[in-house]
Amino acid sequence: MSDTHTQRIVEETIDDALSTRYLAYSLSTITQRALPDLRDGLKPVHRRILYAMRELKLRPDSGFKKCARVVGDVIGRFHPHGDQAVYDALVRLSQTFAQRYPLVDGQGNFGNIDGDGAAAMRYTEARLTTAAELLLDGIDQDTVDFRQTFSGDDDEPVVLPAGFPNLLANGTSGIAVGMATSVPPHNANELLDACLHLIKHPNASIATLMKFVPGPDFPTGGVLVEDPDKIAENYATGRGGFRLRASWSKEELERGQWQIVITEIPYTVQKSRLIEKLALLIETKKLSLLGDVRDESAEDVRVVLEPKSRTVDPELFMESLFRLSDLEVRIPLNLNVLDGNQRPAVRSLREALQGWLEHKREVLQRGANWRLQKIANRLDVLAGYLVAFLNLDEVIRIIREEDEPKPALMARFSLNENQAEAILNMRLRSLRKLEEMEIRIENQKLGEEQTALAALLQSDEAQWARISADLREVKKTLAKACAGDQRRTRFGRTPTTTIEEVLEALVVKEPITVVLSEKGWIRALKGKNIDINDVKFKEGDRAAFRVSADTTDKLILFASNGKFYTLGCDKLPSGRGHGEPIRLLIDLDESHTIVTMFIADTTRKLLVASSAGYGFVVPEKDVIALTRGGKQVLNVSGATEASICVPVIGDHLAVIGENRKVLIYPVSELNEMSRGKGIRLQSYKDGGLNDAIIFEGDAGLFWTSSSGRRTEYQDWKLWLGKRAAAGRIAQRGFPGSSKFAPRTDG
């Protein structure tokens, strides 16, 4: 191998080679494809489309040109990528349902809110909108930097002058390498008002700015139901999201019937896909409240939803739809954008607006300097014209007789090269306009303008005053171009309906009887108060608990491990056969059993106690378990097990131990807790707690035998004592089981 070829070989580890090349790719993706610029809110492809259309003179007051012509110029001169990708970007810039302020005025089929695509680029035509002109205004006045295109044949702008805060006004989204961006659209009128306030109060708080910008404003309208405090947090951090719902109204029909009409669907949701998903929910019976869905849209959105029953509450009906369909979406906020140095960072609302204002100020300063240079050049030329006017005959003679008139003029009248060139380039017909008075008037006007611009550049206050005046003009321009620029997205109250209420509404209410056998098989029989004697069980098994309920109820089970388990009655196995083992529905160890079973009533309180005689009162709302694993409430260990769970309905507690001693004392002596071992209820030398009941002292204390006979303690006050005392032997006739009530009553 020759020395020349040997010198081209570079030794590099695979890790270094991969990291270097991947870093280059990542930077290219971040800066040239996925993330927008903070100053004009555009990605390179969008910026190039708008600049190419301006070069083609496709202004708002001009005619249209084929989109194929625009795409050809973009990919041929500025953007060396696929034509379809460029056309898709152009189409999106024109869609009124995707852009709050469309930057392209399209003629032809540019797609619709149903999700249909645009026609081929050879059929569609386009031109710039007034909003796009505001972004491009002043680009010829050296207000922004230019760079060479990929081929080196042309120049393209690094950023646009951006006459309004397009980043927040139109929003954007993109996924780069290791980072992403998502900015929802806002109302430009509100943004400009916030900018005017920021000019006067640069340190304005997010709460103050939200008086001007209360939230996003989507092109498709909708109702924003995010909490204002959450919105403020989102704007302060630059991260978060917004809950957006469809706009709906109740439409009355004949004979008491009604239907829901959707008039605005959430941003980014395709109407056809939305209806397909709603129809699928009906077909799969996941939305029992919805009877039918129809699309009656013409130019405006009109989606009709028919409930299965007119007795359903419309608010609850819509809440169930919001939970299960795209009638409610979450629009993310991730204000991750590039600054003027092409560095990505997440900005707050104030930082985003201030970044744009700083860009606006730089554009003003560069434009003023450009204009000063033009004025200086013109004043120089006018000085030469004045010399020519005062010495016209001599100028003509020099031009006619001298072989090199330019240096002769410069030497004769002390002119510079620029002045001499201007005189020589003057047409003969211009000589009649060369009058001293006109030259001096123009010279005076330019001098005044020069003085004003110089004063402007020397005063920060004057610059911000000019910017404020420009922003007010932009507001008028956008309002005229956008039919008033009124806010489209309204604000609604934050939903108060709980997920439990919604899920309950989705369940058809039917009467059932829940039966749990001693061997742990559970089932739900149709109807209430089913006779246990008519229910068949596996051989050697029998009923342990039975409760009457509705399919909309919650079933609570208390186990000997001190845990509570919660099951939806609509999710229980049917009464056909013997049901299913309870351990398939909850995580209950084989060494533990169910102590009791009842229907949830979150307004009640419960007494829970262990076999060792320790217990406490717990609110029933605190025992609801959300997982299969249950919720630990009563702490037990070793041989001690949870054995008692009774509702607190009364003012006295009666407990009986395995030694058949009864103790009664006021419920007020018990502690209320949400979890723990509890306090001692009764003392025992041998054995432990056998049963407990809470009763009203005025009504008396009764026990029930297994045969159903109710017997009253003749004088229950004889058993009154202090909490944790031993108690006295139960009266003659008390059941041998030492239970106040039979267990199967649940």
RAPE-V940564 format. One record per residue. N is the residue number from 1. SS is DSSP state (a for helix, b for strand, c for the rest). NEAR is the number of other ideal C-beta (glycine too) atoms within 8 Angstrom. D_FIRST is the distance of its C-alpha to the first C-alpha in whole Angstrom. Layout:
n=[N/N]
ss=[SS/SS]
near=[NEAR/NEAR]
d_first=[D_FIRST/D_FIRST]
//
This chain:
n=[1/2/3/4/5/6/7/8/9/10/11/12/13/14/15/16/17/18/19/20/21/22/23/24/25/26/27/28/29/30/31/32/33/34/35/36/37/38/39/40/41/42/43/44/45/46/47/48/49/50/51/52/53/54/55/56/57/58/59/60/61/62/63/64/65/66/67/68/69/70/71/72/73/74/75/76/77/78/79/80/81/82/83/84/85/86/87/88/89/90/91/92/93/94/95/96/97/98/99/100/101/102/103/104/105/106/107/108/109/110/111/112/113/114/115/116/117/118/119/120/121/122/123/124/125/126/127/128/129/130/131/132/133/134/135/136/137/138/139/140/141/142/143/144/145/146/147/148/149/150/151/152/153/154/155/156/157/158/159/160/161/162/163/164/165/166/167/168/169/170/171/172/173/174/175/176/177/178/179/180/181/182/183/184/185/186/187/188/189/190/191/192/193/194/195/196/197/198/199/200/201/202/203/204/205/206/207/208/209/210/211/212/213/214/215/216/217/218/219/220/221/222/223/224/225/226/227/228/229/230/231/232/233/234/235/236/237/238/239/240/241/242/243/244/245/246/247/248/249/250/251/252/253/254/255/256/257/258/259/260/261/262/263/264/265/266/267/268/269/270/271/272/273/274/275/276/277/278/279/280/281/282/283/284/285/286/287/288/289/290/291/292/293/294/295/296/297/298/299/300/301/302/303/304/305/306/307/308/309/310/311/312/313/314/315/316/317/318/319/320/321/322/323/324/325/326/327/328/329/330/331/332/333/334/335/336/337/338/339/340/341/342/343/344/345/346/347/348/349/350/351/352/353/354/355/356/357/358/359/360/361/362/363/364/365/366/367/368/369/370/371/372/373/374/375/376/377/378/379/380/381/382/383/384/385/386/387/388/389/390/391/392/393/394/395/396/397/398/399/400/401/402/403/404/405/406/407/408/409/410/411/412/413/414/415/416/417/418/419/420/421/422/423/424/425/426/427/428/429/430/431/432/433/434/435/436/437/438/439/440/441/442/443/444/445/446/447/448/449/450/451/452/453/454/455/456/457/458/459/460/461/462/463/464/465/466/467/468/469/470/471/472/473/474/475/476/477/478/479/480/481/482/483/484/485/486/487/488/489/490/491/492/493/494/495/496/497/498/499/500/501/502/503/504/505/506/507/508/509/510/511/512/513/514/515/516/517/518/519/520/521/522/523/524/525/526/527/528/529/530/531/532/533/534/535/536/537/538/539/540/541/542/543/544/545/546/547/548/549/550/551/552/553/554/555/556/557/558/559/560/561/562/563/564/565/566/567/568/569/570/571/572/573/574/575/576/577/578/579/580/581/582/583/584/585/586/587/588/589/590/591/592/593/594/595/596/597/598/599/600/601/602/603/604/605/606/607/608/609/610/611/612/613/614/615/616/617/618/619/620/621/622/623/624/625/626/627/628/629/630/631/632/633/634/635/636/637/638/639/640/641/642/643/644/645/646/647/648/649/650/651/652/653/654/655/656/657/658/659/660/661/662/663/664/665/666/667/668/669/670/671/672/673/674/675/676/677/678/679/680/681/682/683/684/685/686/687/688/689/690/691/692/693/694/695/696/697/698/699/700/701/702/703/704/705/706/707/708/709/710/711/712/713/714/715/716/717/718/719/720/721/722/723/724/725/726/727/728/729/730/731/732/733/734/735/736/737/738/739/740/741/742/743/744/745/746]
ss=[c/c/a/a/a/a/c/c/c/c/c/c/c/a/a/a/a/a/a/a/a/a/a/a/a/a/a/a/a/a/a/a/a/a/c/c/b/c/c/c/c/c/c/a/a/a/a/a/a/a/a/a/a/a/a/c/c/c/c/c/c/c/c/c/b/b/a/a/a/a/a/a/a/a/a/a/a/a/c/c/c/c/a/a/a/a/a/a/a/a/a/a/a/a/c/c/c/c/c/c/c/c/c/b/b/b/b/c/c/c/c/c/c/c/c/c/c/c/c/c/c/c/c/c/b/b/b/b/c/a/a/a/a/a/a/a/c/c/c/c/c/c/c/c/c/b/b/b/c/c/c/c/c/c/b/b/b/c/c/c/c/c/c/c/c/a/a/a/a/a/c/b/b/b/b/c/c/c/c/b/b/b/b/c/c/c/c/a/a/a/a/a/a/a/a/a/a/a/a/a/c/c/c/c/c/a/a/a/a/c/c/c/c/c/c/c/c/c/c/c/c/c/b/b/c/c/c/a/a/a/a/a/a/a/a/a/a/c/b/b/b/b/b/b/b/c/b/b/b/b/b/b/c/a/a/a/c/b/b/b/b/b/b/b/c/c/c/c/c/c/a/a/a/a/a/a/a/a/a/a/a/a/a/c/c/c/c/c/c/b/b/b/b/b/b/c/c/c/c/c/c/c/b/b/b/b/b/c/c/c/c/c/c/a/a/a/a/a/a/a/a/a/a/a/c/c/c/b/b/b/b/b/b/b/c/b/b/b/c/c/c/c/c/b/b/b/c/c/a/a/a/a/a/a/a/a/a/a/a/a/a/a/a/a/a/a/a/a/a/a/a/a/a/a/a/a/a/a/a/a/a/a/a/a/a/a/a/a/a/a/c/a/a/a/a/a/a/a/a/a/a/c/c/c/a/a/a/a/a/a/a/a/a/c/c/c/a/a/a/a/a/a/a/a/c/c/c/a/a/a/a/a/a/c/c/a/a/a/a/a/a/a/a/a/a/a/a/a/a/a/a/a/a/a/a/a/a/a/c/a/a/a/a/a/a/a/a/a/a/a/a/a/a/a/a/a/a/a/a/a/a/c/c/c/c/c/c/c/c/b/b/c/c/c/c/c/c/c/a/a/a/a/a/a/a/a/c/c/c/c/b/b/b/b/b/b/b/c/c/c/b/b/b/b/b/b/c/c/c/c/c/a/a/a/c/c/c/c/c/c/c/c/b/b/b/b/b/b/b/b/c/c/c/b/b/b/b/b/b/c/c/c/b/b/b/b/b/b/a/a/a/c/c/b/c/c/c/c/c/b/b/a/a/a/c/c/c/c/c/c/c/c/c/b/b/b/b/b/b/c/c/c/c/c/b/b/b/b/b/b/c/c/c/b/b/b/b/b/b/a/a/a/c/c/c/c/c/c/c/c/b/b/c/b/c/c/c/c/c/c/c/b/b/b/b/b/b/c/c/c/c/b/b/b/b/b/b/c/c/c/b/b/b/b/b/b/a/a/a/c/c/b/c/c/c/b/c/c/b/b/c/c/c/c/c/c/c/c/b/b/b/b/b/b/b/c/c/c/c/c/c/b/b/b/c/c/c/c/c/b/b/b/c/c/c/a/a/a/a/b/c/c/c/c/c/c/c/b/b/c/c/c/c/c/c/c/c/c/c/c/c/c/a/a/a/c]
near=[3/5/5/6/8/8/6/6/6/4/3/6/5/6/6/8/9/8/8/8/8/8/8/8/9/11/8/9/11/14/9/6/11/10/14/14/13/14/12/14/16/13/12/9/13/11/15/12/16/16/14/13/14/12/7/10/6/12/9/10/3/7/4/9/11/10/14/8/9/16/13/9/12/14/13/5/10/12/10/4/7/6/9/6/9/15/12/8/11/14/13/9/13/14/11/7/7/6/13/12/13/11/14/14/11/11/7/9/7/10/9/6/9/7/9/6/3/10/7/6/10/7/7/16/10/15/14/14/13/10/14/13/11/13/16/13/8/10/12/4/9/8/11/12/6/7/7/6/11/5/6/5/5/8/7/12/11/7/13/14/12/16/9/14/14/13/17/13/15/11/12/11/8/11/5/14/7/4/9/10/15/10/15/11/14/13/11/14/10/13/16/13/11/12/13/11/12/14/11/5/8/6/4/9/6/11/7/9/16/13/6/10/13/9/11/11/11/15/11/12/9/15/12/14/12/12/6/8/6/9/14/11/9/14/13/9/9/15/8/10/9/14/10/15/13/11/11/10/7/9/8/5/8/4/4/6/8/11/11/15/12/14/9/10/14/15/12/5/11/8/14/10/10/14/11/8/10/14/9/8/12/12/6/6/6/6/13/9/12/15/6/7/12/7/10/7/9/5/3/6/10/11/15/12/13/11/14/8/6/7/3/11/6/10/7/13/14/11/13/13/13/11/9/8/12/10/13/13/10/8/14/7/13/11/13/11/16/11/9/7/4/6/6/9/7/8/11/11/14/10/9/16/15/10/12/14/12/8/14/11/11/9/13/12/10/12/12/11/10/11/11/12/8/8/12/9/9/10/12/11/11/12/10/15/13/12/11/12/11/7/9/10/6/8/12/8/8/12/10/6/5/8/3/6/10/10/8/10/15/13/6/7/8/4/11/8/8/10/14/14/9/11/13/10/5/11/4/5/5/8/8/5/6/11/7/8/6/8/13/9/8/10/12/8/8/12/9/8/10/12/8/8/12/9/9/11/11/6/8/5/6/10/13/10/8/10/13/10/8/11/11/9/8/12/13/8/10/16/10/7/8/9/4/5/10/5/7/8/13/9/8/8/5/7/7/5/8/6/6/6/10/13/9/8/13/9/11/6/6/7/9/15/14/17/16/14/15/7/7/11/14/15/15/14/11/7/8/8/6/11/6/9/4/5/10/3/10/8/4/4/9/6/12/9/13/13/11/9/13/9/12/8/9/10/16/14/14/13/15/11/11/13/13/13/14/14/11/10/16/8/6/14/7/7/8/4/4/8/11/9/7/13/9/5/10/11/7/12/6/4/3/9/6/14/10/10/12/9/10/11/7/8/4/10/10/13/16/14/16/18/9/7/15/10/15/13/11/14/11/15/6/8/12/13/11/5/5/7/7/14/11/9/12/15/8/12/4/4/3/9/11/16/11/13/10/10/11/11/7/10/7/13/14/15/15/16/15/10/8/11/12/12/15/13/11/7/11/5/7/13/7/8/9/7/8/8/7/14/10/9/16/14/8/12/5/5/7/12/19/11/11/15/10/13/12/8/8/4/6/9/11/10/12/10/9/6/4/7/6/7/9/7/11/5/5/11/6/6/12/7/9/5/9/8/10/8/12/9/6/9/7/3/4/9/8/3/5/12/10/10/9/9/8/9/6/9]
d_first=[0/4/7/8/7/7/10/11/11/15/16/20/23/24/27/26/24/27/30/28/28/31/33/32/33/36/37/36/39/41/42/41/42/45/47/49/50/53/54/54/54/51/48/45/46/50/49/47/50/53/51/50/54/55/53/55/58/59/62/64/67/65/64/62/58/57/54/52/52/51/49/47/47/46/43/42/42/42/41/38/39/41/45/47/46/47/50/51/51/53/55/56/57/59/61/64/64/61/61/64/63/61/59/59/62/61/63/63/62/60/61/64/65/65/61/61/58/58/58/55/54/55/59/59/59/59/60/60/63/65/63/59/61/62/58/57/60/59/55/56/57/54/55/52/48/46/42/40/39/36/36/37/40/42/44/45/47/46/50/53/56/58/61/62/61/59/57/60/62/60/58/54/52/49/46/43/41/43/46/48/51/54/57/60/62/65/68/67/70/70/67/68/71/69/67/70/72/68/69/72/71/67/68/70/70/68/72/73/70/71/74/73/70/71/69/66/68/66/66/68/71/71/73/71/73/71/73/73/72/69/68/68/66/63/64/63/60/58/58/61/62/65/67/68/71/72/75/78/82/85/87/90/91/94/96/95/91/88/84/81/80/76/76/73/70/67/64/61/63/63/67/66/64/67/70/67/67/71/72/70/71/75/73/72/75/73/76/79/81/79/81/79/77/77/75/77/75/75/74/75/74/76/76/79/79/82/83/84/88/89/90/87/86/84/82/82/81/78/77/76/74/72/71/70/69/67/70/69/65/63/61/59/58/55/55/51/50/48/49/49/46/44/45/47/50/53/56/60/62/63/59/58/61/61/57/58/61/59/57/60/61/57/58/61/60/57/60/62/60/59/62/63/60/62/65/64/63/66/68/66/67/70/71/70/72/75/74/74/77/79/78/77/79/77/74/75/75/72/70/72/72/69/66/64/66/64/64/67/68/66/68/71/72/69/67/63/61/61/65/65/62/64/67/66/64/68/70/73/74/74/76/79/77/77/80/80/82/79/76/78/79/75/74/76/75/71/73/74/71/69/71/71/68/67/70/68/65/67/69/67/70/71/67/68/71/69/67/70/72/69/69/72/71/69/71/73/71/69/73/74/70/71/74/75/72/75/73/72/72/75/75/77/78/76/77/80/80/78/76/78/81/78/78/81/82/79/81/84/87/89/91/90/91/89/89/88/89/89/86/84/84/84/85/86/89/91/94/95/98/97/99/97/99/98/94/93/91/89/91/92/91/93/93/92/92/93/92/93/91/89/85/85/86/83/84/84/84/85/83/84/81/82/80/81/79/79/79/80/83/81/78/81/81/83/87/86/86/86/83/80/79/79/76/74/75/75/73/76/76/78/80/81/84/85/88/89/88/89/89/87/89/87/91/92/91/91/92/90/91/89/91/92/94/92/91/91/91/88/88/87/84/82/82/80/77/74/72/72/72/76/77/78/81/83/82/83/82/83/86/87/86/87/90/92/91/94/94/96/99/102/103/104/101/103/101/102/100/100/103/105/106/106/105/105/105/103/100/100/99/96/92/90/87/83/82/83/85/89/92/94/97/99/100/100/101/99/97/96/96/97/98/98/100/101/104/106/109/112/111/111/109/109/107/106/107/105/107/107/110/110/112/113/113/117/116/112/113/114/110/109/108/105/101/100/103/104/107/110/110/110/113/115/113/110/107/106/102/103/101/103/101/100/96/96/97/94]
//
